[in-house]
Amino acid sequence: MLSTLKDRLARYRGERHLSPVSREVRARRLTYLSPHRLRTLERCAAEVNTRGVDGDFVEAGVALGGSAVVLAATMGDDRRLHAYDVFATIPPPGANDPPEAHERYATIAAGASDGIGGDPYYGYRPDLREHVARTFAAFDMPVGDRIRLHKGLFEDTLHPDAPVALAHVDSDWHDPVATCLRRLAPHLSHGGVIVLDDYDDYGGCRDATDAFLAEHRGFALARLGSSVAVVHRGDGG
């Protein structure tokens, strides 16, 4: 009983600074992001909006669509949201990923991965893209010209055709993170931000990011509490 009350109080403290949309996303079990990481996304969106940073919003790794909904709700009328995912079980890690990534994928591939709060794991859904589209519609943000879902591997689909103000890269493994950074960086506006969900969680993501930063002097790593971002400094590279 006491433990349950403490858990509820901790959740309340974590969520009380979230927007109504983020709280609803969490209530519907649509995101794996902690309250802090969701709030960081909201603050990054507010910052680029306030500063007038040019460009669209991007999410690479959509899962159930929760954080993409949050981005769409904060982006304003002059932007588009491009959301990229295979909308199926995620591809396997590669040679540049550590053993724990391969162990995690083995659990997923075996059909033994749990979802949020006891729900089925999202990657096992046969209609994941349609499910995400219905989620956007439930939040009165239908998929269409301003909200676009791109299905397929990042190397096949991620080809930005406009400036990017904010991107959320939640793609776990080394190679997809490296692809996202390489494809997004040339389009990231000065003052733009790429939030990396897995930098502290998966070694492949961290290695891909560190390698990118070593080669591109115009970008820097920023610590945002428990979140990590790549920011465009605009001083070369």
RODO-2510 file (C-alpha; in nm, 4 decimals, decimal comma):
residues 237
     n   res          X          Y          Z
     1     m     0,0000     0,0000     0,0000
     2     l     0,2678     0,2510     0,1003
     3     s     0,4810     0,1525    -0,1966
     4     t     0,1848     0,2043    -0,4326
     5     l     0,1184     0,5503    -0,2891
     6     k     0,4833     0,6448    -0,3266
     7     d     0,4799     0,5294    -0,6888
     8     r     0,1692     0,7346    -0,7606
     9     l     0,3188     1,0425    -0,5941
    10     a     0,6402     1,0039    -0,7961
    11     r     0,4404     0,9788    -1,1182
    12     y     0,2406     1,2876    -1,0237
    13     r     0,5535     1,4866    -0,9505
    14     g     0,7043     1,3751    -1,2791
    15     e     0,3959     1,4534    -1,4869
    16     r     0,2637     1,7724    -1,3304
    17     h     0,4787     1,9920    -1,5583
    18     l     0,3702     1,8119    -1,8752
    19     s     0,1227     1,9578    -2,1206
    20     p    -0,2272     1,8064    -2,1315
    21     v    -0,1359     1,6331    -2,4570
    22     s     0,1714     1,4691    -2,3033
    23     r    -0,0257     1,3605    -1,9996
    24     e    -0,2900     1,2074    -2,2233
    25     v    -0,0238     1,0314    -2,4309
    26     r     0,1136     0,8737    -2,1152
    27     a    -0,2320     0,7870    -1,9840
    28     r    -0,3039     0,6019    -2,3092
    29     r     0,0316     0,4192    -2,2863
    30     l     0,1519     0,5534    -2,6206
    31     t     0,5155     0,6288    -2,5351
    32     y     0,8124     0,4712    -2,3634
    33     l     0,9538     0,8148    -2,2826
    34     s     0,9751     0,9207    -1,9197
    35     p     0,7932     1,2380    -1,8127
    36     h     1,1265     1,4221    -1,8098
    37     r     1,2123     1,3217    -2,1648
    38     l     0,8669     1,4154    -2,2893
    39     r     0,8976     1,7515    -2,1154
    40     t     1,2385     1,8003    -2,2752
    41     l     1,0839     1,7474    -2,6186
    42     e     0,8168     2,0039    -2,5378
    43     r     1,0753     2,2541    -2,4170
    44     c     1,2918     2,2046    -2,7254
    45     a     0,9873     2,2615    -2,9445
    46     a     0,8939     2,5738    -2,7488
    47     e     1,2511     2,7019    -2,7779
    48     v     1,2759     2,6663    -3,1559
    49     n     0,9283     2,8183    -3,1897
    50     t     1,0153     3,1165    -2,9689
    51     r     1,3457     3,1746    -3,1466
    52     g     1,1866     3,1420    -3,4893
    53     v     1,4128     2,8587    -3,6016
    54     d     1,3139     2,7683    -3,9555
    55     g     1,2109     2,4205    -4,0563
    56     d     0,9938     2,1148    -4,0089
    57     f     0,9828     1,8674    -3,7202
    58     v     1,1055     1,5108    -3,7711
    59     e     1,0707     1,1900    -3,5725
    60     a     1,2809     0,8872    -3,6633
    61     g     1,1447     0,5883    -3,4743
    62     v     0,7735     0,6322    -3,4133
    63     a     0,6657     0,3169    -3,2252
    64     l     0,3067     0,3837    -3,1047
    65     g     0,3207     0,7504    -3,2030
    66     g     0,3075     0,9121    -2,8595
    67     s     0,6052     1,1450    -2,8856
    68     a     0,5184     1,2207    -3,2491
    69     v     0,1756     1,3383    -3,1318
    70     v     0,3449     1,5635    -2,8762
    71     l     0,5694     1,7116    -3,1456
    72     a     0,2761     1,7694    -3,3794
    73     a     0,0809     1,9425    -3,1020
    74     t     0,3670     2,1850    -3,0380
    75     m     0,4942     2,2599    -3,3867
    76     g     0,2638     2,5461    -3,4899
    77     d     0,0767     2,5969    -3,8140
    78     d     0,3801     2,6858    -4,0270
    79     r     0,5590     2,3527    -3,9920
    80     r     0,5151     1,9924    -4,1005
    81     l     0,5895     1,6759    -3,9075
    82     h     0,7656     1,3955    -4,0912
    83     a     0,7524     1,0657    -3,8984
    84     y     0,9706     0,7766    -4,0159
    85     d     0,9451     0,4120    -3,9122
    86     v     0,9311     0,0610    -4,0528
    87     f     0,5964     0,0329    -3,8680
    88     a     0,6757    -0,3282    -3,7851
    89     t     0,9295    -0,5154    -3,5734
    90     i     1,2470    -0,3088    -3,5688
    91     p     1,5408    -0,4240    -3,7822
    92     p     1,8227    -0,6078    -3,6022
    93     p     2,1309    -0,4328    -3,4648
    94     g     2,4530    -0,4578    -3,6609
    95     a     2,8217    -0,5258    -3,6182
    96     n     2,8778    -0,1871    -3,4533
    97     d     2,6334    -0,2573    -3,1708
    98     p     2,7375    -0,4133    -2,8369
    99     p     2,6243    -0,7577    -2,7156
   100     e     2,3433    -0,6200    -2,4987
   101     a     2,1753    -0,4726    -2,8084
   102     h     2,1813    -0,8137    -2,9765
   103     e     2,0464    -0,9741    -2,6596
   104     r     1,7630    -0,7233    -2,6510
   105     y     1,6817    -0,7920    -3,0159
   106     a     1,6846    -1,1684    -2,9571
   107     t     1,4072    -1,1192    -2,7017
   108     i     1,2071    -0,9120    -2,9492
   109     a     1,2591    -1,1582    -3,2359
   110     a     1,1510    -1,4469    -3,0143
   111     g     0,8157    -1,2798    -2,9544
   112     a     0,8923    -1,2427    -2,5846
   113     s     0,9058    -0,8641    -2,5514
   114     d     0,6479    -0,6935    -2,3317
   115     g     0,4728    -0,3713    -2,4197
   116     i     0,3887    -0,0705    -2,2044
   117     g     0,1945    -0,1482    -1,8894
   118     g     0,1298    -0,5062    -1,9913
   119     d     0,0039    -0,4215    -2,3401
   120     p     0,1327    -0,6247    -2,6364
   121     y     0,4673    -0,5063    -2,7739
   122     y     0,4019    -0,2508    -3,0480
   123     g     0,6372    -0,4151    -3,2971
   124     y     0,4164    -0,7221    -3,3137
   125     r     0,1146    -0,5286    -3,4443
   126     p     0,0350    -0,6088    -3,8110
   127     d    -0,1407    -0,2717    -3,8536
   128     l     0,1062    -0,0412    -3,6750
   129     r     0,1043     0,2356    -3,9354
   130     e    -0,2752     0,2400    -3,9417
   131     h    -0,2792     0,2325    -3,5605
   132     v    -0,0531     0,5395    -3,5469
   133     a    -0,2698     0,7181    -3,8047
   134     r    -0,5778     0,6472    -3,5918
   135     t    -0,3939     0,7813    -3,2874
   136     f    -0,3246     1,1107    -3,4621
   137     a    -0,6892     1,1302    -3,5658
   138     a    -0,7980     1,0690    -3,2056
   139     f    -0,5993     1,3788    -3,1086
   140     d    -0,7694     1,5802    -3,3883
   141     m    -0,4498     1,5849    -3,5944
   142     p    -0,5199     1,3733    -3,9022
   143     v    -0,2381     1,2372    -4,1130
   144     g    -0,2161     1,4302    -4,4380
   145     d    -0,0199     1,7206    -4,5785
   146     r     0,1067     1,8544    -4,2451
   147     i     0,1585     1,5197    -4,0726
   148     r     0,3245     1,2586    -4,2884
   149     l     0,4069     0,8988    -4,2061
   150     h     0,6966     0,7527    -4,4050
   151     k     0,7120     0,3721    -4,3951
   152     g     1,0390     0,1888    -4,4559
   153     l     1,4035     0,1764    -4,3574
   154     f     1,5644     0,5132    -4,2909
   155     e     1,8219     0,4584    -4,5630
   156     d     1,5342     0,4303    -4,8118
   157     t     1,2923     0,6924    -4,6808
   158     l     1,4803     0,9615    -4,4871
   159     h     1,5562     1,2244    -4,7499
   160     p     1,4594     1,5678    -4,6077
   161     d     1,3535     1,8179    -4,8714
   162     a     1,3262     2,1233    -4,6443
   163     p     1,5022     2,2765    -4,3415
   164     v     1,4653     2,0926    -4,0101
   165     a     1,4163     2,2796    -3,6830
   166     l     1,3762     1,9861    -3,4467
   167     a     1,4287     1,6133    -3,4824
   168     h     1,3708     1,3329    -3,2346
   169     v     1,5836     1,0288    -3,3148
   170     d     1,4630     0,7215    -3,1274
   171     s     1,6135     0,4406    -3,3322
   172     d     1,8217     0,2432    -3,0832
   173     w     2,1071     0,0964    -3,2862
   174     h     2,4312     0,2359    -3,4294
   175     d     2,3617     0,2232    -3,8021
   176     p     2,0147     0,3846    -3,8064
   177     v     2,1354     0,6586    -3,5703
   178     a     2,4368     0,7206    -3,7937
   179     t     2,2079     0,7358    -4,0975
   180     c     1,9749     0,9825    -3,9256
   181     l     2,2561     1,2159    -3,8207
   182     r     2,4150     1,2036    -4,1637
   183     r     2,0858     1,2725    -4,3439
   184     l     1,9463     1,5318    -4,1019
   185     a     2,2575     1,7392    -4,0310
   186     p     2,2802     1,9139    -4,3713
   187     h     1,9204     2,0326    -4,3298
   188     l     1,9312     2,1306    -3,9613
   189     s     1,8779     2,5055    -3,9279
   190     h     2,1103     2,7180    -3,7177
   191     g     1,9712     2,6833    -3,3657
   192     g     1,8085     2,3534    -3,4569
   193     v     1,8170     2,0492    -3,2302
   194     i     1,8375     1,6728    -3,2753
   195     v     1,7195     1,5008    -2,9563
   196     l     1,8707     1,1530    -2,9179
   197     d     1,6613     0,9191    -2,7082
   198     d     1,9106     0,6331    -2,6804
   199     y     2,2496     0,7997    -2,6249
   200     d     2,2729     0,6828    -2,2633
   201     d     2,0803     0,3605    -2,3201
   202     y     2,2539     0,1885    -2,6127
   203     g     2,6262     0,1938    -2,6836
   204     g     2,5726     0,1866    -3,0583
   205     c     2,3781     0,5120    -3,0498
   206     r     2,6465     0,6742    -2,8358
   207     d     2,9299     0,5567    -3,0618
   208     a     2,7512     0,6734    -3,3770
   209     t     2,6867     1,0150    -3,2233
   210     d     3,0409     1,0591    -3,0937
   211     a     3,1843     0,9637    -3,4329
   212     f     2,9545     1,2125    -3,6059
   213     l     3,0538     1,4953    -3,3706
   214     a     3,4236     1,4197    -3,4168
   215     e     3,3820     1,4777    -3,7900
   216     h     3,1476     1,7786    -3,7809
   217     r     3,2794     2,0765    -3,5845
   218     g     2,9621     2,2797    -3,6409
   219     f     2,7652     2,0527    -3,4106
   220     a     2,7918     1,9902    -3,0375
   221     l     2,6493     1,7601    -2,7728
   222     a     2,4129     1,9184    -2,5198
   223     r     2,3015     1,7600    -2,1939
   224     l     1,9356     1,8315    -2,1188
   225     g     1,8884     1,6602    -1,7852
   226     s     1,8385     1,2918    -1,8645
   227     s     1,8109     1,3718    -2,2366
   228     v     2,0913     1,4313    -2,4858
   229     a     2,0810     1,6436    -2,8005
   230     v     2,2980     1,7406    -3,0936
   231     v     2,2754     2,1140    -3,1571
   232     h     2,3725     2,3182    -3,4620
   233     r     2,6309     2,5750    -3,3530
   234     g     2,6817     2,7164    -3,6995
   235     d     3,0592     2,7668    -3,6661
   236     g     3,1796     2,5349    -3,9379
   237     g     3,2197     2,1639    -4,0048
***
